[in-house]
Amino acid sequence: MLLAPETIDDFNKICPFMNASAPVCCSDDQVAIMLHNFNTIDSVFGTDSPMCAVDMKKMWCEYTCNPRKTDFVLGTGYKQIPMDDGQLQNFTKVSFAIDEGTSCTLF
């Protein structure tokens, strides 16, 4: 899917290594949520560990928006979890594969 023109600037801020004008596998809403959540990552890592924040953001950009995510994300099932209000919340179980170099960088 192509992002809306008004979303491209935000996408370029959070995922500058990806091509915002090419089809991506995330929506405008997901970009807005990531922008908000990435601010939280920055507040946690702050100036103490900026590279950790960059690596984590890159992983989330790839996981959420990479159009070839089927190469490294595999859906393995579903699970329903009861919430405090008695409602059931649906979750998708996934297996997420990353190469050795990325895992060493992240962890």
Helices and strands as residue ranges (DSSP letters): H 5-14, H 28-45, H 50-65, G 69-71, E 73-82, E 88-96, H 100-106
